[in-house]
Amino acid sequence: PRCRLIASWGCSRSQGFRENNMAQLENETIRLRALEPEDLELLYRWENNPELWSLGNTMSPYSRYILKEYIRESHRDIFDLKQLRLMIELRSTGAAIGTVDLYDFEPHHRRAGIGILLEPVYQGNGLATEAMNVLMDYAFSFLKLHQLYVHIPVDNEASKALFTRCGFTVTGIMTDWIITESGYSDVLMMQKVNKQIV
């Protein structure tokens, strides 16, 4: 099963892949890396945080067993899984501070959804923007995607600001798309099109 992530690849992720493409998955501050068995407890805490469930499609908790299996299968490529999840790691300390996702990958149309989760203590200092920029550069320059998209609840001002900073524009509104404690809520569709890819 695919793990869920809030808002909310065309090659094998073998050792050779990691060595040849690591430079595209980092900048001076952060590194995007593959999931490791040591990430289990972090994923367990993030995926089972009820405060985040309303931002995605989570209906029930995940077991450690399911998440362990997810990590074990994460070496398979995006053409197989239709998803790529990477951990956001600080280069200065090696601390894992969040995750980024490409999901619902459509190779024929060359598009994917994109999402990010960042630990609250690391929010508000530009790290989410840096992680998104590294992932977008990889998606557009290496994977040759034509576009990325995200669905954001209309009242999620922080996510709207993040994706706007990253060059996404609002292209539609899905009415009554999600149920919240106060009733149905609209969701924004935001897209970023890679004009260099025809």
Phi and psi in degrees as a GROMACS rama.xvg file:
@    title "Ramachandran Plot"
@    xaxis  label "Phi"
@    yaxis  label "Psi"
@TYPE xy
-83.9103  130.901  ARG-2
-70.2735  154.674  CYS-3
-97.9943  151.244  ARG-4
-146.357  140.281  LEU-5
-71.3257  164.73  ILE-6
-98.5441  31.3362  ALA-7
-72.1627  43.6272  GLY-10
-162.997  162.817  CYS-11
-72.7529  141.437  SER-12
-94.1783  54.9825  ARG-13
-81.9907  179.819  SER-14
-58.9973  -39.8388  GLN-15
-62.3279  -40.0995  GLY-16
-59.6632  -46.5529  PHE-17
-63.0719  -43.3614  ARG-18
-67.3755  -43.1841  GLU-19
-73.1379  -23.481  ASN-20
-118.876  5.70839  ASN-21
-59.9521  -36.32  MET-22
-61.9985  -29.4867  ALA-23
-79.8396  -9.22965  GLN-24
-111.893  24.1114  LEU-25
-154.118  161.728  GLU-26
-133.842  -160.426  ASN-27
-67.7162  -22.8478  GLU-28
-108.052  -43.7133  THR-29
-126.064  159.968  ILE-30
-130.32  138.426  ARG-31
-101.052  123.562  LEU-32
-131.624  164.515  ARG-33
-67.0843  157.979  ALA-34
-66.5985  143.816  LEU-35
-125.177  156.539  GLU-36
-54.4194  -30.8825  PRO-37
-67.6222  -12.2317  GLU-38
-83.877  -2.42276  ASP-39
-54.2423  -50.0287  LEU-40
-66.8888  -36.0536  GLU-41
-63.5344  -48.443  LEU-42
-60.7841  -41.0458  LEU-43
-59.1595  -43.8013  TYR-44
-67.7659  -44.512  ARG-45
-67.0437  -47.7881  TRP-46
-68.3067  -23.4408  GLU-47
-105.731  18.8652  ASN-48
-87.2665  105.713  ASN-49
-58.732  -24.4653  PRO-50
-65.4716  -22.2304  GLU-51
-95.2165  -12.9403  LEU-52
-61.729  -34.6822  TRP-53
-68.3502  -15.8398  SER-54
-87.1035  -9.02769  LEU-55
-133.396  -146.734  GLY-56
-116.111  22.5664  ASN-57
-71.7112  131.274  THR-58
-117.198  -18.5435  MET-59
-154.904  161.097  SER-60
-67.6642  157.759  PRO-61
-98.4564  143.392  TYR-62
-84.6221  159.514  SER-63
-61.7897  -35.0728  ARG-64
-60.409  -48.6338  TYR-65
-61.5207  -43.4489  ILE-66
-67.9841  -35.2591  LEU-67
-63.361  -41.3216  LYS-68
-65.6616  -38.3704  GLU-69
-61.0767  -46.2732  TYR-70
-61.6532  -42.3608  ILE-71
-60.9963  -34.3973  ARG-72
-90.0606  -3.88632  GLU-73
-71.3908  -7.12092  SER-74
-73.1796  -17.211  HIS-75
-69.9313  148.873  ARG-76
-81.0661  169.981  ASP-77
-65.9878  -25.9827  ILE-78
-68.5423  -27.4878  PHE-79
-86.0451  -50.7924  ASP-80
-86.9767  -19.8678  LEU-81
63.9584  17.9502  LYS-82
-152.483  148.473  GLN-83
-136.417  121.79  LEU-84
-113.014  134.275  ARG-85
-128.993  145.794  LEU-86
-83.3683  142.873  MET-87
-92.8585  123.196  ILE-88
-126.174  134.545  GLU-89
-73.7363  127.85  LEU-90
-68.6085  -30.4105  ARG-91
-69.3991  -34.0618  SER-92
-121.339  -17.2591  THR-93
79.5906  6.47801  GLY-94
-73.5918  134.9  ALA-95
-82.8127  122.999  ALA-96
-118.052  -2.12758  ILE-97
170.698  -170.489  GLY-98
-138.58  155.494  THR-99
-125.918  152.418  VAL-100
-134.7  139.873  ASP-101
-110.39  128.046  LEU-102
-139.439  167.71  TYR-103
49.0264  43.1902  ASP-104
-62.4221  128.766  PHE-105
-118.638  95.6674  GLU-106
-64.3097  -33.6152  PRO-107
-65.296  -43.2744  HIS-108
-90.6113  -7.05215  HIS-109
54.4895  57.2946  ARG-110
-143.096  162.661  ARG-111
-157.486  153.47  ALA-112
-77.1138  157.9  GLY-113
-135.741  142.567  ILE-114
-148.717  163.371  GLY-115
-148.662  145.367  ILE-116
-132.984  129.027  LEU-117
-129.745  133.932  LEU-118
-53.3266  135.382  GLU-119
-53.0542  -36.4367  PRO-120
-64.5944  -21.3355  VAL-121
-100.819  2.16843  TYR-122
-80.7653  154.061  GLN-123
86.4453  9.89911  GLY-124
-127.599  19.4846  ASN-125
89.532  -3.17089  GLY-126
-68.9393  -35.1168  LEU-127
-63.6132  -42.4632  ALA-128
-62.7398  -42.6679  THR-129
-62.2085  -45.1452  GLU-130
-63.1694  -41.4958  ALA-131
-64.4914  -42.098  MET-132
-64.0162  -39.9921  ASN-133
-63.9797  -45.4576  VAL-134
-65.5876  -41.3951  LEU-135
-65.291  -40.0644  MET-136
-60.4597  -42.6691  ASP-137
-64.627  -45.1831  TYR-138
-63.2738  -40.7536  ALA-139
-84.3279  -41.7857  PHE-140
-85.8357  -36.0281  SER-141
-96.2998  -46.7485  PHE-142
-81.5155  -13.7961  LEU-143
60.7793  36.5688  LYS-144
-70.3728  148.081  LEU-145
-86.1058  -33.5063  HIS-146
-156.197  155.421  GLN-147
-121.339  149.929  LEU-148
-142.188  160.916  TYR-149
-147.797  147.614  VAL-150
-108.637  125.543  HIS-151
-130.272  126.423  ILE-152
-55.5807  140.278  PRO-153
-60.0849  -25.7121  VAL-154
-93.579  6.18449  ASP-155
-89.4609  81.0761  ASN-156
-65.0383  -36.5619  GLU-157
-63.7821  -44.4661  ALA-158
-67.5798  -40.0904  SER-159
-59.7542  -43.5193  LYS-160
-65.3198  -42.1483  ALA-161
-59.8764  -51.7734  LEU-162
-71.2128  -28.6717  PHE-163
-65.2926  -44.0849  THR-164
-58.8469  -31.8072  ARG-165
-87.1674  8.43981  CYS-166
92.3523  9.55232  GLY-167
-82.7269  148.489  PHE-168
-124.246  149.371  THR-169
-72.6967  124.68  VAL-170
-118.655  -2.34706  THR-171
-179.343  165.618  GLY-172
-128.625  128.233  ILE-173
-98.5247  113.916  MET-174
-76.2267  136.161  THR-175
50.1355  43.4279  ASP-176
-79.127  -33.2471  TRP-177
-128.635  152.405  ILE-178
-96.5735  134.68  ILE-179
-125.284  177.909  THR-180
-61.3519  -27.6836  GLU-181
-100.064  9.34969  SER-182
118.899  -166.982  GLY-183
-73.247  149.165  TYR-184
-135.414  149.979  SER-185
-79.7357  158.234  ASP-186
-129.611  135.435  VAL-187
-85.3909  141.698  LEU-188
-101.208  121.744  MET-189
-120.214  141.085  MET-190
-134.034  152.315  GLN-191
-131.192  119.371  LYS-192
-102.495  132.694  VAL-193
-85.788  99.0455  ASN-194
-67.6881  -16.8287  LYS-195
-80.8945  -13.8928  GLN-196
-104.953  118.908  ILE-197
